[in-house]
Amino acid sequence: MTGTQKAATTTSADGFTAEERAAMKERAKELRATTDGEAAVHEKLAEMSAADRALAEAVHSIVRAEAPHLVPRTWYGQPAYALPGKGSKPGPIVCFFQPAEKFGSRYATLGFNDDARLDDGTMWPTSFALTEMNAANEQEIARLVRTAAG
């Protein structure tokens, strides 16, 4: 753990850490909100530490370029990208970025949900640790997002 990271808060009697409870509260707030998803994602990006923000902004740019039909929004207080919804109902989340500092982790995570079309046989990864952005990572993220978004 680096000096900028903190250990996760001790689990309470309900089984959740303070960080997990905060994420659930953010999710409830998101469900009530009617804000523009792109603006909400940019707000979350601005709140991140410099290291997480650099990674998240790179992921955001890649997702917007490779799968422009995905709708940016927040999900549990994290930048996320969803399939278009129907009417006022939002579509399912395809991928998301979880900053390292969110849960005191040593790495950020690029995750994919069930609606991502990454199926490959009977076992495949659904999340990836991300510690830096380089050309190889950019290319792999672009490939994953294109595949996931269909």
SEVOMI-900017 format. One record per atom (N, C-alpha, C): atom name; x, y, z; residue in one letter; residue number from 1. Coordinates in pm, whole numbers, plus 50000, padded with zeros to 5 digits. Example, Ala and Ser with C-alpha at 12.3 -4.5 7.8 and 13.67 -1.06 7.14 Angstrom:
residues 2
N; 51319; 49431; 50780; a; 1 .
CA; 51230; 49550; 50780; a; 1 .
C; 51320; 49670; 50780; a; 1 .
N; 51285; 49775; 50708; s; 2 .
CA; 51367; 49894; 50714; s; 2 .
C; 51290; 50003; 50787; s; 2 .
END
This chain:
residues 150
N; 50084; 49883; 50000; m; 1 .
CA; 50000; 50000; 50000; m; 1 .
C; 50089; 50123; 50000; m; 1 .
N; 50057; 50220; 49915; t; 2 .
CA; 50138; 50341; 49909; t; 2 .
C; 50089; 50440; 50013; t; 2 .
N; 50164; 50548; 50028; g; 3 .
CA; 50128; 50650; 50125; g; 3 .
C; 49998; 50720; 50095; g; 3 .
N; 49954; 50719; 49968; t; 4 .
CA; 49830; 50787; 49931; t; 4 .
C; 49709; 50697; 49947; t; 4 .
N; 49730; 50569; 49979; q; 5 .
CA; 49618; 50479; 49994; q; 5 .
C; 49594; 50452; 50140; q; 5 .
N; 49469; 50424; 50174; k; 6 .
CA; 49436; 50395; 50311; k; 6 .
C; 49374; 50256; 50318; k; 6 .
N; 49384; 50196; 50430; a; 7 .
CA; 49323; 50065; 50448; a; 7 .
C; 49172; 50082; 50455; a; 7 .
N; 49100; 49980; 50410; a; 8 .
CA; 48954; 49984; 50415; a; 8 .
C; 48910; 49991; 50561; a; 8 .
N; 48802; 50063; 50585; t; 9 .
CA; 48747; 50075; 50719; t; 9 .
C; 48702; 49938; 50767; t; 9 .
N; 48711; 49917; 50895; t; 10 .
CA; 48670; 49790; 50953; t; 10 .
C; 48524; 49762; 50921; t; 10 .
N; 48495; 49636; 50895; t; 11 .
CA; 48359; 49595; 50865; t; 11 .
C; 48271; 49612; 50988; t; 11 .
N; 48151; 49666; 50968; s; 12 .
CA; 48059; 49689; 51079; s; 12 .
C; 47972; 49566; 51100; s; 12 .
N; 47883; 49574; 51195; a; 13 .
CA; 47795; 49462; 51228; a; 13 .
C; 47708; 49420; 51111; a; 13 .
N; 47676; 49512; 51020; d; 14 .
CA; 47593; 49476; 50905; d; 14 .
C; 47674; 49410; 50794; d; 14 .
N; 47806; 49397; 50813; g; 15 .
CA; 47889; 49329; 50715; g; 15 .
C; 47948; 49419; 50608; g; 15 .
N; 47921; 49549; 50612; f; 16 .
CA; 47971; 49641; 50512; f; 16 .
C; 48072; 49738; 50572; f; 16 .
N; 48171; 49775; 50493; t; 17 .
CA; 48266; 49876; 50537; t; 17 .
C; 48202; 50013; 50517; t; 17 .
N; 48262; 50114; 50573; a; 18 .
CA; 48212; 50251; 50554; a; 18 .
C; 48215; 50289; 50406; a; 18 .
N; 48319; 50245; 50335; e; 19 .
CA; 48329; 50274; 50192; e; 19 .
C; 48217; 50208; 50113; e; 19 .
N; 48184; 50083; 50149; e; 20 .
CA; 48076; 50012; 50080; e; 20 .
C; 47941; 50078; 50108; e; 20 .
N; 47919; 50119; 50234; r; 21 .
CA; 47793; 50189; 50266; r; 21 .
C; 47784; 50321; 50190; r; 21 .
N; 47896; 50392; 50178; a; 22 .
CA; 47896; 50518; 50103; a; 22 .
C; 47863; 50493; 49956; a; 22 .
N; 47917; 50386; 49899; a; 23 .
CA; 47889; 50353; 49759; a; 23 .
C; 47740; 50322; 49740; a; 23 .
N; 47681; 50252; 49836; m; 24 .
CA; 47538; 50221; 49826; m; 24 .
C; 47453; 50348; 49835; m; 24 .
N; 47495; 50441; 49920; k; 25 .
CA; 47422; 50568; 49930; k; 25 .
C; 47434; 50646; 49799; k; 25 .
N; 47554; 50642; 49739; e; 26 .
CA; 47571; 50710; 49610; e; 26 .
C; 47481; 50648; 49505; e; 26 .
N; 47469; 50515; 49505; r; 27 .
CA; 47384; 50447; 49409; r; 27 .
C; 47238; 50488; 49425; r; 27 .
N; 47192; 50496; 49548; a; 28 .
CA; 47054; 50539; 49573; a; 28 .
C; 47033; 50681; 49521; a; 28 .
N; 47130; 50768; 49543; k; 29 .
CA; 47123; 50906; 49494; k; 29 .
C; 47120; 50907; 49341; k; 29 .
N; 47200; 50822; 49277; e; 30 .
CA; 47202; 50815; 49130; e; 30 .
C; 47067; 50772; 49074; e; 30 .
N; 47001; 50680; 49142; l; 31 .
CA; 46872; 50631; 49095; l; 31 .
C; 46765; 50741; 49099; l; 31 .
N; 46782; 50835; 49191; r; 32 .
CA; 46686; 50946; 49201; r; 32 .
C; 46722; 51063; 49109; r; 32 .
N; 46844; 51070; 49064; a; 33 .
CA; 46893; 51185; 48987; a; 33 .
C; 46842; 51181; 48843; a; 33 .
N; 46834; 51297; 48786; t; 34 .
CA; 46798; 51310; 48645; t; 34 .
C; 46904; 51388; 48570; t; 34 .
N; 47027; 51389; 48624; t; 35 .
CA; 47135; 51468; 48563; t; 35 .
C; 47189; 51401; 48438; t; 35 .
N; 47255; 51481; 48358; d; 36 .
CA; 47322; 51434; 48238; d; 36 .
C; 47435; 51339; 48278; d; 36 .
N; 47438; 51221; 48219; g; 37 .
CA; 47538; 51121; 48253; g; 37 .
C; 47680; 51166; 48225; g; 37 .
N; 47702; 51231; 48112; e; 38 .
CA; 47837; 51278; 48077; e; 38 .
C; 47886; 51377; 48183; e; 38 .
N; 47799; 51468; 48223; a; 39 .
CA; 47837; 51566; 48325; a; 39 .
C; 47864; 51497; 48459; a; 39 .
N; 47783; 51398; 48494; a; 40 .
CA; 47802; 51326; 48620; a; 40 .
C; 47936; 51252; 48619; a; 40 .
N; 47973; 51191; 48507; v; 41 .
CA; 48101; 51122; 48497; v; 41 .
C; 48215; 51222; 48513; v; 41 .
N; 48205; 51336; 48447; h; 42 .
CA; 48311; 51437; 48459; h; 42 .
C; 48322; 51491; 48602; h; 42 .
N; 48210; 51500; 48673; e; 43 .
CA; 48215; 51540; 48815; e; 43 .
C; 48295; 51439; 48896; e; 43 .
N; 48269; 51310; 48873; k; 44 .
CA; 48341; 51205; 48945; k; 44 .
C; 48489; 51206; 48908; k; 44 .
N; 48520; 51228; 48782; l; 45 .
CA; 48660; 51235; 48740; l; 45 .
C; 48732; 51347; 48815; l; 45 .
N; 48666; 51460; 48827; a; 46 .
CA; 48727; 51576; 48894; a; 46 .
C; 48753; 51551; 49043; a; 46 .
N; 48676; 51461; 49104; e; 47 .
CA; 48692; 51431; 49246; e; 47 .
C; 48807; 51334; 49274; e; 47 .
N; 48857; 51267; 49173; m; 48 .
CA; 48957; 51163; 49192; m; 48 .
C; 49097; 51220; 49216; m; 48 .
N; 49180; 51138; 49278; s; 49 .
CA; 49321; 51174; 49292; s; 49 .
C; 49381; 51184; 49152; s; 49 .
N; 49495; 51250; 49141; a; 50 .
CA; 49558; 51270; 49010; a; 50 .
C; 49586; 51137; 48939; a; 50 .
N; 49636; 51038; 49010; a; 51 .
CA; 49670; 50909; 48948; a; 51 .
C; 49544; 50838; 48898; a; 51 .
N; 49440; 50831; 48982; d; 52 .
CA; 49316; 50767; 48939; d; 52 .
C; 49250; 50846; 48826; d; 52 .
N; 49252; 50978; 48837; r; 53 .
CA; 49190; 51062; 48734; r; 53 .
C; 49256; 51041; 48598; r; 53 .
N; 49388; 51033; 48594; a; 54 .
CA; 49458; 51012; 48466; a; 54 .
C; 49414; 50881; 48401; a; 54 .
N; 49406; 50775; 48481; l; 55 .
CA; 49361; 50646; 48428; l; 55 .
C; 49215; 50652; 48383; l; 55 .
N; 49130; 50711; 48468; a; 56 .
CA; 48987; 50719; 48438; a; 56 .
C; 48959; 50803; 48314; a; 56 .
N; 49030; 50914; 48299; e; 57 .
CA; 49011; 50998; 48180; e; 57 .
C; 49054; 50924; 48054; e; 57 .
N; 49163; 50847; 48063; a; 58 .
CA; 49207; 50768; 47948; a; 58 .
C; 49103; 50662; 47913; a; 58 .
N; 49051; 50593; 48014; v; 59 .
CA; 48947; 50492; 47989; v; 59 .
C; 48825; 50560; 47929; v; 59 .
N; 48785; 50673; 47984; h; 60 .
CA; 48668; 50746; 47932; h; 60 .
C; 48686; 50780; 47784; h; 60 .
N; 48802; 50831; 47749; s; 61 .
CA; 48829; 50866; 47608; s; 61 .
C; 48823; 50744; 47518; s; 61 .
N; 48878; 50633; 47565; i; 62 .
CA; 48877; 50511; 47484; i; 62 .
C; 48734; 50461; 47465; i; 62 .
N; 48657; 50457; 47573; v; 63 .
CA; 48519; 50409; 47563; v; 63 .
C; 48439; 50498; 47469; v; 63 .
N; 48453; 50629; 47482; r; 64 .
CA; 48376; 50721; 47397; r; 64 .
C; 48415; 50706; 47249; r; 64 .
N; 48543; 50677; 47222; a; 65 .
CA; 48589; 50661; 47083; a; 65 .
C; 48551; 50525; 47026; a; 65 .
N; 48564; 50420; 47105; e; 66 .
CA; 48543; 50284; 47055; e; 66 .
C; 48397; 50239; 47058; e; 66 .
N; 48319; 50295; 47146; a; 67 .
CA; 48178; 50255; 47159; a; 67 .
C; 48093; 50378; 47188; a; 67 .
N; 48082; 50468; 47091; p; 68 .
CA; 48009; 50593; 47115; p; 68 .
C; 47861; 50573; 47148; p; 68 .
N; 47807; 50456; 47119; h; 69 .
CA; 47666; 50430; 47151; h; 69 .
C; 47645; 50400; 47300; h; 69 .
N; 47753; 50369; 47374; l; 70 .
CA; 47738; 50348; 47517; l; 70 .
C; 47711; 50481; 47586; l; 70 .
N; 47624; 50477; 47683; v; 71 .
CA; 47580; 50598; 47752; v; 71 .
C; 47661; 50614; 47881; v; 71 .
N; 47736; 50725; 47894; p; 72 .
CA; 47811; 50746; 48019; p; 72 .
C; 47715; 50782; 48132; p; 72 .
N; 47744; 50728; 48248; r; 73 .
CA; 47667; 50760; 48369; r; 73 .
C; 47749; 50715; 48489; r; 73 .
N; 47703; 50746; 48607; t; 74 .
CA; 47772; 50696; 48725; t; 74 .
C; 47696; 50575; 48778; t; 74 .
N; 47771; 50490; 48845; w; 75 .
CA; 47716; 50366; 48900; w; 75 .
C; 47792; 50338; 49028; w; 75 .
N; 47723; 50345; 49141; y; 76 .
CA; 47786; 50335; 49272; y; 76 .
C; 47898; 50439; 49288; y; 76 .
N; 47876; 50556; 49228; g; 77 .
CA; 47970; 50665; 49239; g; 77 .
C; 48094; 50650; 49152; g; 77 .
N; 48087; 50563; 49053; q; 78 .
CA; 48201; 50538; 48965; q; 78 .
C; 48161; 50568; 48820; q; 78 .
N; 48255; 50609; 48737; p; 79 .
CA; 48223; 50625; 48594; p; 79 .
C; 48184; 50490; 48535; p; 79 .
N; 48075; 50488; 48460; a; 80 .
CA; 48026; 50365; 48400; a; 80 .
C; 47968; 50396; 48263; a; 80 .
N; 47950; 50290; 48185; y; 81 .
CA; 47905; 50306; 48047; y; 81 .
C; 47800; 50198; 48020; y; 81 .
N; 47682; 50242; 47977; a; 82 .
CA; 47567; 50152; 47964; a; 82 .
C; 47518; 50144; 47821; a; 82 .
N; 47449; 50035; 47792; l; 83 .
CA; 47378; 50026; 47666; l; 83 .
C; 47263; 50125; 47672; l; 83 .
N; 47218; 50175; 47557; p; 84 .
CA; 47104; 50268; 47559; p; 84 .
C; 46982; 50201; 47622; p; 84 .
N; 46908; 50279; 47699; g; 85 .
CA; 46787; 50229; 47762; g; 85 .
C; 46667; 50248; 47673; g; 85 .
N; 46552; 50214; 47727; k; 86 .
CA; 46426; 50231; 47656; k; 86 .
C; 46342; 50331; 47732; k; 86 .
N; 46302; 50436; 47664; g; 87 .
CA; 46226; 50542; 47730; g; 87 .
C; 46310; 50608; 47836; g; 87 .
N; 46255; 50621; 47955; s; 88 .
CA; 46330; 50683; 48065; s; 88 .
C; 46409; 50581; 48145; s; 88 .
N; 46395; 50453; 48112; k; 89 .
CA; 46468; 50348; 48185; k; 89 .
C; 46610; 50336; 48131; k; 89 .
N; 46710; 50346; 48220; p; 90 .
CA; 46848; 50334; 48173; p; 90 .
C; 46880; 50191; 48130; p; 90 .
N; 46971; 50178; 48037; g; 91 .
CA; 47015; 50047; 47992; g; 91 .
C; 47115; 49986; 48089; g; 91 .
N; 47147; 49859; 48069; p; 92 .
CA; 47240; 49792; 48161; p; 92 .
C; 47384; 49841; 48145; p; 92 .
N; 47455; 49842; 48255; i; 93 .
CA; 47596; 49881; 48256; i; 93 .
C; 47677; 49773; 48186; i; 93 .
N; 47763; 49815; 48094; v; 94 .
CA; 47852; 49723; 48024; v; 94 .
C; 47989; 49722; 48092; v; 94 .
N; 48043; 49843; 48119; c; 95 .
CA; 48174; 49850; 48182; c; 95 .
C; 48180; 49970; 48276; c; 95 .
N; 48279; 49965; 48366; f; 96 .
CA; 48293; 50070; 48465; f; 96 .
C; 48439; 50083; 48506; f; 96 .
N; 48472; 50198; 48563; f; 97 .
CA; 48604; 50223; 48617; f; 97 .
C; 48591; 50243; 48767; f; 97 .
N; 48667; 50167; 48844; q; 98 .
CA; 48669; 50184; 48989; q; 98 .
C; 48804; 50237; 49031; q; 98 .
N; 48809; 50360; 49082; p; 99 .
CA; 48938; 50416; 49125; p; 99 .
C; 48998; 50337; 49241; p; 99 .
N; 49128; 50330; 49247; a; 100 .
CA; 49198; 50258; 49353; a; 100 .
C; 49158; 50312; 49491; a; 100 .
N; 49150; 50444; 49502; e; 101 .
CA; 49123; 50503; 49632; e; 101 .
C; 48980; 50479; 49682; e; 101 .
N; 48890; 50439; 49596; k; 102 .
CA; 48750; 50419; 49635; k; 102 .
C; 48738; 50322; 49753; k; 102 .
N; 48812; 50212; 49745; f; 103 .
CA; 48807; 50113; 49853; f; 103 .
C; 48945; 50086; 49911; f; 103 .
N; 49036; 50181; 49895; g; 104 .
CA; 49170; 50167; 49951; g; 104 .
C; 49251; 50056; 49885; g; 104 .
N; 49226; 50033; 49759; s; 105 .
CA; 49294; 49927; 49685; s; 105 .
C; 49428; 49975; 49632; s; 105 .
N; 49516; 49883; 49598; r; 106 .
CA; 49645; 49922; 49542; r; 106 .
C; 49639; 49943; 49392; r; 106 .
N; 49525; 49913; 49329; y; 107 .
CA; 49511; 49936; 49185; y; 107 .
C; 49367; 49975; 49150; y; 107 .
N; 49355; 50047; 49041; a; 108 .
CA; 49223; 50079; 48986; a; 108 .
C; 49173; 49956; 48912; a; 108 .
N; 49044; 49953; 48885; t; 109 .
CA; 48984; 49837; 48818; t; 109 .
C; 48902; 49883; 48699; t; 109 .
N; 48921; 49814; 48587; l; 110 .
CA; 48831; 49826; 48472; l; 110 .
C; 48748; 49700; 48475; l; 110 .
N; 48618; 49716; 48498; g; 111 .
CA; 48531; 49600; 48512; g; 111 .
C; 48425; 49594; 48404; g; 111 .
N; 48377; 49473; 48381; f; 112 .
CA; 48273; 49447; 48282; f; 112 .
C; 48161; 49367; 48348; f; 112 .
N; 48037; 49404; 48320; n; 113 .
CA; 47921; 49336; 48377; n; 113 .
C; 47868; 49231; 48280; n; 113 .
N; 47761; 49164; 48322; d; 114 .
CA; 47704; 49053; 48246; d; 114 .
C; 47667; 49087; 48102; d; 114 .
N; 47626; 49210; 48076; d; 115 .
CA; 47585; 49247; 47942; d; 115 .
C; 47702; 49271; 47847; d; 115 .
N; 47824; 49268; 47898; a; 116 .
CA; 47942; 49279; 47813; a; 116 .
C; 47954; 49148; 47735; a; 116 .
N; 47983; 49160; 47609; r; 117 .
CA; 47990; 49042; 47522; r; 117 .
C; 48134; 48989; 47515; r; 117 .
N; 48188; 48956; 47631; l; 118 .
CA; 48326; 48908; 47638; l; 118 .
C; 48335; 48756; 47650; l; 118 .
N; 48222; 48687; 47645; d; 119 .
CA; 48221; 48542; 47662; d; 119 .
C; 48325; 48476; 47573; d; 119 .
N; 48403; 48388; 47635; d; 120 .
CA; 48507; 48315; 47563; d; 120 .
C; 48520; 48178; 47626; d; 120 .
N; 48445; 48082; 47574; g; 121 .
CA; 48447; 47948; 47632; g; 121 .
C; 48367; 47943; 47760; g; 121 .
N; 48420; 47875; 47859; t; 122 .
CA; 48348; 47858; 47985; t; 122 .
C; 48407; 47940; 48099; t; 122 .
N; 48512; 48018; 48069; m; 123 .
CA; 48574; 48102; 48173; m; 123 .
C; 48646; 48219; 48106; m; 123 .
N; 48621; 48342; 48157; w; 124 .
CA; 48687; 48460; 48102; w; 124 .
C; 48692; 48567; 48210; w; 124 .
N; 48788; 48658; 48201; p; 125 .
CA; 48798; 48765; 48302; p; 125 .
C; 48688; 48869; 48285; p; 125 .
N; 48643; 48923; 48398; t; 126 .
CA; 48543; 49030; 48394; t; 126 .
C; 48594; 49159; 48456; t; 126 .
N; 48714; 49157; 48512; s; 127 .
CA; 48773; 49280; 48560; s; 127 .
C; 48925; 49272; 48547; s; 127 .
N; 48985; 49390; 48538; f; 128 .
CA; 49127; 49400; 48514; f; 128 .
C; 49186; 49505; 48606; f; 128 .
N; 49296; 49471; 48672; a; 129 .
CA; 49370; 49568; 48752; a; 129 .
C; 49440; 49663; 48655; a; 129 .
N; 49440; 49789; 48688; l; 130 .
CA; 49499; 49889; 48600; l; 130 .
C; 49586; 49983; 48686; l; 130 .
N; 49717; 49979; 48662; t; 131 .
CA; 49808; 50061; 48741; t; 131 .
C; 49872; 50174; 48661; t; 131 .
N; 49873; 50160; 48529; e; 132 .
CA; 49925; 50269; 48446; e; 132 .
C; 49865; 50256; 48306; e; 132 .
N; 49870; 50366; 48234; m; 133 .
CA; 49821; 50365; 48096; m; 133 .
C; 49941; 50376; 48004; m; 133 .
N; 49950; 50282; 47913; n; 134 .
CA; 50054; 50285; 47810; n; 134 .
C; 49990; 50240; 47679; n; 134 .
N; 50066; 50241; 47572; a; 135 .
CA; 50011; 50209; 47441; a; 135 .
C; 49951; 50069; 47437; a; 135 .
N; 50019; 49973; 47497; a; 136 .
CA; 49967; 49836; 47497; a; 136 .
C; 49835; 49827; 47574; a; 136 .
N; 49828; 49893; 47689; n; 137 .
CA; 49703; 49892; 47766; n; 137 .
C; 49592; 49963; 47690; n; 137 .
N; 49622; 50074; 47628; e; 138 .
CA; 49521; 50146; 47549; e; 138 .
C; 49464; 50056; 47441; e; 138 .
N; 49550; 49985; 47370; q; 139 .
CA; 49504; 49895; 47263; q; 139 .
C; 49419; 49781; 47318; q; 139 .
N; 49460; 49724; 47430; e; 140 .
CA; 49383; 49614; 47488; e; 140 .
C; 49249; 49663; 47542; e; 140 .
N; 49247; 49778; 47606; i; 141 .
CA; 49120; 49833; 47654; i; 141 .
C; 49027; 49863; 47537; i; 141 .
N; 49081; 49920; 47430; a; 142 .
CA; 49001; 49949; 47311; a; 142 .
C; 48940; 49820; 47255; a; 142 .
N; 49021; 49714; 47248; r; 143 .
CA; 48972; 49586; 47196; r; 143 .
C; 48862; 49530; 47286; r; 143 .
N; 48884; 49533; 47418; l; 144 .
CA; 48786; 49483; 47512; l; 144 .
C; 48655; 49561; 47504; l; 144 .
N; 48664; 49694; 47497; v; 145 .
CA; 48544; 49777; 47492; v; 145 .
C; 48468; 49751; 47362; v; 145 .
N; 48537; 49743; 47250; r; 146 .
CA; 48470; 49713; 47122; r; 146 .
C; 48396; 49580; 47131; r; 146 .
N; 48462; 49480; 47184; t; 147 .
CA; 48401; 49348; 47195; t; 147 .
C; 48284; 49352; 47293; t; 147 .
N; 48304; 49411; 47408; a; 148 .
CA; 48200; 49416; 47513; a; 148 .
C; 48076; 49489; 47466; a; 148 .
N; 48095; 49596; 47390; a; 149 .
CA; 47983; 49680; 47347; a; 149 .
C; 47910; 49622; 47226; a; 149 .
N; 47969; 49520; 47166; g; 150 .
CA; 47906; 49455; 47050; g; 150 .
C; 47908; 49541; 46929; g; 150 .
END
